């Protein structure tokens, strides 16, 4: 147990350090690491949406998947399994990105924003905790998705190979890959640094099982703090480093990539928290599981990629003025869908 606690703390420290350092070296402010934003960037680079300002293959995400894949192979933890409600997981992946897009950030970016003094992330934190708490209530009431099963080895290599292909696209820059020269797409740390940080975090996250929502879930379920210690460490390291590097700015107004529609922020992150609990993992954790052979997590990741495209194509997101009407409707539909799934898969004990 002590060894697992130590690995979770190291993973959290790397996550906090990497998140702030990447922003300092060129990634968007308070967005050194943001799974949802990076998924949106990759969707744009693949021409799945037409916003060139959000089109760039982020090496950090490929690093998460490949780092997890390599360490899982080395340690014998690469176990290929799947078949647990794949369509539901795909749709959940889509709605998780919708919730993140309305808040403007994933759970990792949430604590990075908070660590940088962005008080608009307080409502997001409360919403995420509420969503996790609600999911835990359904788990205690008997919720469980269909059991997965062992699959042939080739299935587990699909997502790592896709991540490797994305990395090759970034390095070779073929004509069908679009890279924005202005806006967030143009703000990025040096590629070798981004990739190495992604690989390191991916490797340690595979060993520790660190998950933002999973840490909160385990505490609510059994007062178990192993993963939560990693999350707290990530926030603490990010807070200290933000202050040391002059990136800490206390307040709500004019914060980077934020808005003041706190009620919708709360609901959006409640959706992210609830959906993540139902499919066993936050967006970051889904990438790590996809790298270690979890085909269901790979399907969720593909749902996230479609979400990253459609939040722009269908305007299901927020700007500094707040969420669009379409984004608000999508959040409500996502909450309803998640609650229906939670009730439909309850098994009486």
Secondary structure per residue as TSV (DSSP state, phi and psi in degrees):
chain	resnum	aa	ss	phi	psi
A	1	X	-	360.0	-42.5
A	2	X	H	-61.0	-40.5
A	3	X	H	-63.5	-40.9
A	4	X	H	-66.8	-39.0
A	5	X	H	-60.9	-43.8
A	6	X	H	-61.6	-43.2
A	7	X	H	-64.7	-39.7
A	8	X	H	-63.0	-40.2
A	9	X	H	-67.7	-42.0
A	10	X	H	-62.6	-43.4
A	11	X	H	-61.6	-44.2
A	12	X	H	-61.8	-41.4
A	13	X	H	-62.2	-42.4
A	14	X	H	-63.5	-39.4
A	15	X	H	-65.9	-45.3
A	16	X	H	-66.5	-43.2
A	17	X	H	-64.0	-47.5
A	18	X	H	-63.8	-40.5
A	19	X	H	-61.1	-44.0
A	20	X	H	-77.1	-41.3
A	21	X	H	-64.2	-40.5
A	22	X	H	-64.5	-38.1
A	23	X	H	-65.8	-39.6
A	24	X	H	-64.2	-32.7
A	25	X	T	-90.7	-0.6
A	26	X	T	141.8	-18.8
A	27	X	S	-65.2	160.6
A	28	X	-	-54.1	147.4
A	29	X	T	-55.6	134.8
A	30	X	T	62.5	10.9
A	31	X	-	-130.7	37.7
A	32	X	S	-56.1	-39.6
A	33	X	S	-134.3	122.9
A	34	X	-	-150.3	105.6
A	35	X	H	-59.7	-46.0
A	36	X	H	-66.2	-43.7
A	37	X	H	-62.4	-41.3
A	38	X	H	-69.3	-35.8
A	39	X	H	-63.0	-41.5
A	40	X	H	-62.4	-40.4
A	41	X	H	-61.5	-44.7
A	42	X	H	-66.2	-39.8
A	43	X	H	-59.1	-40.7
A	44	X	H	-66.4	-41.4
A	45	X	H	-62.0	-32.7
A	46	X	T	-85.1	6.9
A	47	X	T	63.5	32.4
A	48	X	S	-85.3	-15.5
A	49	X	S	-140.3	167.2
A	50	X	-	-110.1	19.9
A	51	X	-	-89.1	100.2
A	52	X	G	-65.9	-26.2
A	53	X	G	-67.0	-17.1
A	54	X	G	-118.5	39.5
A	55	X	-	-125.4	104.1
A	56	X	-	-167.3	132.8
A	57	X	-	-78.4	108.4
A	58	X	-	-79.8	115.7
A	59	X	H	-66.2	-21.4
A	60	X	H	-60.0	-41.9
A	61	X	H	-68.1	-41.4
A	62	X	H	-62.9	-35.0
A	63	X	H	-65.1	-40.0
A	64	X	H	-58.2	-49.1
A	65	X	H	-67.8	-47.1
A	66	X	H	-70.1	-36.2
A	67	X	H	-62.8	-43.5
A	68	X	H	-63.5	-43.9
A	69	X	H	-60.9	-47.7
A	70	X	H	-66.2	-43.0
A	71	X	H	-71.9	-33.0
A	72	X	H	-66.1	-40.5
A	73	X	H	-64.1	-43.3
A	74	X	H	-66.4	-36.5
A	75	X	H	-97.7	2.6
A	76	X	T	76.0	20.0
A	77	X	-	-99.5	5.8
A	78	X	-	-78.5	102.5
A	79	X	-	-125.8	116.0
A	80	X	-	-87.9	119.1
A	81	X	E	-147.6	162.5
A	82	X	E	172.1	-169.6
A	83	X	-	95.4	12.8
A	84	X	S	-99.3	98.3
A	85	X	S	47.8	59.1
A	86	X	H	-62.1	-38.9
A	87	X	H	-67.0	-41.8
A	88	X	H	-62.4	-42.4
A	89	X	H	-64.1	-38.9
A	90	X	H	-60.9	-46.6
A	91	X	H	-67.3	-38.0
A	92	X	H	-61.3	-40.3
A	93	X	H	-59.5	-41.4
A	94	X	H	-61.0	-48.9
A	95	X	H	-69.5	-30.0
A	96	X	H	-60.9	-42.8
A	97	X	H	-68.4	-34.7
A	98	X	H	-59.7	-48.3
A	99	X	H	-59.8	-43.6
A	100	X	H	-63.4	-39.2
A	101	X	H	-67.6	-32.0
A	102	X	H	-74.0	-36.0
A	103	X	H	-75.0	-31.2
A	104	X	T	76.9	60.5
A	105	X	S	152.4	152.0
A	106	X	-	-87.3	178.5
A	107	X	H	-57.4	-33.1
A	108	X	H	-67.3	-46.5
A	109	X	H	-64.2	-30.8
A	110	X	H	-56.3	-50.2
A	111	X	H	-76.8	-25.5
A	112	X	H	-66.9	-41.0
A	113	X	H	-63.8	-42.8
A	114	X	H	-64.9	-40.2
A	115	X	H	-67.8	-21.7
A	116	X	T	-91.4	5.6
A	117	X	T	93.5	6.3
A	118	X	B	-79.7	102.3
A	119	X	T	-75.1	-10.2
A	120	X	T	-68.4	-15.7
A	121	X	H	-80.2	-8.5
A	122	X	H	-63.4	-46.7
A	123	X	H	-61.5	-36.2
A	124	X	H	-65.3	-42.4
A	125	X	H	-62.3	-45.2
A	126	X	H	-63.9	-40.0
A	127	X	H	-64.7	-43.7
A	128	X	H	-62.4	-44.8
A	129	X	H	-62.2	-41.5
A	130	X	H	-63.3	-44.4
A	131	X	H	-61.1	-41.5
A	132	X	H	-64.7	-45.3
A	133	X	H	-57.6	-42.5
A	134	X	H	-64.5	-42.2
A	135	X	H	-62.5	-39.2
A	136	X	H	-63.9	-37.0
A	137	X	H	-60.0	-40.4
A	138	X	H	-71.4	-36.0
A	139	X	H	-61.2	-45.0
A	140	X	H	-64.7	-26.3
A	141	X	T	-85.0	2.5
A	142	X	T	109.7	8.4
A	143	X	B	-68.5	134.1
A	144	X	-	-160.7	132.5
A	145	X	-	-74.5	169.0
A	146	X	-	-54.9	145.0
A	147	X	-	-70.9	139.5
A	148	X	-	-81.3	173.2
A	149	X	E	-142.1	163.0
A	150	X	E	-71.3	136.6
A	151	X	-	-119.4	168.0
A	152	X	-	-64.2	149.1
A	153	X	G	-56.2	-35.1
A	154	X	G	-59.8	-29.9
A	155	X	G	-60.9	-34.8
A	156	X	G	-75.7	-14.2
A	157	X	H	-89.4	-8.8
A	158	X	H	-63.3	-51.7
A	159	X	H	-69.4	-41.7
A	160	X	H	-59.2	-39.2
A	161	X	H	-67.2	-36.3
A	162	X	H	-63.9	-41.9
A	163	X	H	-62.8	-41.6
A	164	X	H	-64.6	-38.8
A	165	X	H	-62.9	-41.5
A	166	X	H	-61.1	-40.9
A	167	X	H	-64.1	-40.6
A	168	X	H	-64.1	-39.7
A	169	X	H	-59.2	-41.5
A	170	X	H	-64.5	-40.5
A	171	X	H	-75.0	-38.7
A	172	X	H	-90.4	-22.6
A	173	X	-	52.7	59.4
A	174	X	-	-66.4	163.1
A	175	X	T	-64.7	-25.9
A	176	X	T	-84.0	-2.4
A	177	X	S	-98.0	127.3
A	178	X	-	-102.6	134.6
A	179	X	-	-129.5	119.0
A	180	X	-	-72.0	142.9
A	181	X	S	-104.5	-1.3
A	182	X	S	-135.0	160.3
A	183	X	G	74.0	-162.3
A	184	X	G	-55.3	-33.9
A	185	X	G	-62.4	-29.3
A	186	X	G	-85.7	-7.8
A	187	X	-	-98.6	102.9
A	188	X	-	-153.7	147.3
A	189	X	-	-70.3	165.0
A	190	X	-	-55.2	138.1
A	191	X	H	-55.0	-47.2
A	192	X	H	-60.1	-38.7
A	193	X	H	-66.5	-46.2
A	194	X	H	-60.0	-44.0
A	195	X	H	-67.7	-43.6
A	196	X	H	-64.4	-41.8
A	197	X	H	-63.6	-42.5
A	198	X	H	-61.7	-43.6
A	199	X	H	-63.2	-42.9
A	200	X	H	-65.1	-46.1
A	201	X	H	-64.4	-42.7
A	202	X	H	-60.2	-42.1
A	203	X	H	-65.6	-48.1
A	204	X	H	-69.1	-34.4
A	205	X	H	-67.7	-31.5
A	206	X	H	-67.3	-39.9
A	207	X	H	-70.1	-38.9
A	208	X	H	-89.7	-24.6
A	209	X	-	72.9	21.1
A	210	X	-	-58.4	132.8
A	211	X	-	-149.9	129.7
A	212	X	H	-61.8	-52.4
A	213	X	H	-72.5	-31.8
A	214	X	H	-64.0	-35.7
A	215	X	H	-64.0	-42.7
A	216	X	H	-68.2	-41.7
A	217	X	H	-58.5	-48.7
A	218	X	H	-62.7	-34.3
A	219	X	H	-68.1	-42.8
A	220	X	H	-66.3	-37.6
A	221	X	H	-73.6	-45.9
A	222	X	H	-141.0	13.2
A	223	X	-	57.1	30.5
A	224	X	-	-89.6	128.4
A	225	X	-	-111.9	5.7
A	226	X	H	-57.4	-56.4
A	227	X	H	-69.7	-36.1
A	228	X	H	-62.8	-35.1
A	229	X	H	-60.5	-37.6
A	230	X	H	-65.6	-40.8
A	231	X	H	-64.7	-44.7
A	232	X	H	-63.3	-39.7
A	233	X	H	-62.3	-43.3
A	234	X	H	-58.4	-46.1
A	235	X	H	-64.1	-44.4
A	236	X	H	-63.6	-44.8
A	237	X	H	-64.5	-42.2
A	238	X	H	-63.4	-39.7
A	239	X	H	-63.1	-49.2
A	240	X	H	-62.5	-45.1
A	241	X	H	-69.1	-35.9
A	242	X	H	-61.2	-40.3
A	243	X	H	-67.5	-45.8
A	244	X	H	-63.8	-35.0
A	245	X	T	-92.4	5.3
A	246	X	T	73.1	23.9
A	247	X	-	-100.9	4.8
A	248	X	-	-89.9	123.5
A	249	X	-	-139.8	107.4
A	250	X	-	-76.0	133.0
A	251	X	B	141.7	-178.2
A	252	X	S	-111.5	-33.9
A	253	X	T	-80.0	139.9
A	254	X	T	58.4	31.5
A	255	X	-	-77.9	148.5
A	256	X	T	-61.0	134.7
A	257	X	T	48.5	59.4
A	258	X	-	-146.7	167.2
A	259	X	-	-147.5	172.4
A	260	X	S	-108.0	16.5
A	261	X	-	-86.3	76.4
A	262	X	H	-65.3	-34.6
A	263	X	H	-62.1	-43.9
A	264	X	H	-72.8	-31.2
A	265	X	H	-60.7	-45.3
A	266	X	H	-59.6	-48.2
A	267	X	H	-66.3	-39.7
A	268	X	H	-62.5	-44.8
A	269	X	H	-78.7	-22.8
A	270	X	H	-63.3	-40.2
A	271	X	H	-61.1	-45.1
A	272	X	H	-62.3	-43.6
A	273	X	H	-64.7	-46.9
A	274	X	H	-64.9	-49.4
A	275	X	H	-62.4	-38.7
A	276	X	H	-64.1	-38.4
A	277	X	H	-67.4	-40.9
A	278	X	H	-65.6	-30.8
A	279	X	T	-106.9	10.4
A	280	X	T	63.1	60.0
A	281	X	S	150.1	137.3
A	282	X	-	-71.8	173.6
A	283	X	H	-54.0	-41.7
A	284	X	H	-61.8	-45.5
A	285	X	H	-64.7	-33.7
A	286	X	H	-61.9	-39.0
A	287	X	H	-66.1	-42.1
A	288	X	H	-64.9	-43.6
A	289	X	H	-66.1	-36.3
A	290	X	H	-62.1	-35.2
A	291	X	H	-71.3	-27.8
A	292	X	T	-94.4	8.9
A	293	X	T	108.1	4.2
A	294	X	B	-81.3	104.0
A	295	X	H	-67.4	-35.1
A	296	X	H	-61.2	-41.0
A	297	X	H	-65.4	-34.5
A	298	X	H	-63.0	-40.9
A	299	X	H	-65.5	-41.1
A	300	X	H	-60.6	-41.0
A	301	X	H	-62.7	-39.4
A	302	X	H	-65.5	-37.4
A	303	X	H	-61.8	-38.0
A	304	X	H	-64.5	-39.1
A	305	X	H	-64.2	-42.6
A	306	X	H	-62.9	-40.4
A	307	X	H	-60.4	-41.6
A	308	X	H	-61.7	-29.1
A	309	X	H	-78.5	-45.9
A	310	X	H	-77.3	-23.8
A	311	X	H	-64.8	-22.4
A	312	X	H	-93.5	-43.5
A	313	X	H	-64.8	-35.8
A	314	X	T	-104.7	3.7
A	315	X	T	57.6	48.1
A	316	X	-	-97.9	56.6
A	317	X	S	-152.1	-175.1
A	318	X	E	-117.5	156.5
A	319	X	E	-121.1	-172.4
A	320	X	T	-63.3	-18.6
A	321	X	T	-83.0	-10.5
A	322	X	E	118.0	-179.4
A	323	X	E	-72.7	150.3
A	324	X	-	-75.3	164.0
A	325	X	H	-60.1	-41.2
A	326	X	H	-62.4	-38.0
A	327	X	H	-65.7	-41.3
A	328	X	H	-61.8	-45.3
A	329	X	H	-62.7	-41.3
A	330	X	H	-64.2	-38.6
A	331	X	H	-62.7	-44.9
A	332	X	H	-64.0	-41.5
A	333	X	H	-63.7	-40.8
A	334	X	H	-62.3	-40.6
A	335	X	H	-64.6	-44.0
A	336	X	H	-62.6	-45.3
A	337	X	H	-60.0	-44.6
A	338	X	H	-63.8	-40.5
A	339	X	H	-67.2	-39.2
A	340	X	H	-62.3	-44.1
A	341	X	H	-62.7	-43.2
A	342	X	H	-60.4	-38.5
A	343	X	H	-78.9	-35.4
A	344	X	H	-69.1	-27.9
A	345	X	T	-103.0	17.4
A	346	X	B	-76.4	131.8
A	347	X	-	-112.9	124.1
A	348	X	-	-68.7	136.8
A	349	X	-	-97.1	360.0
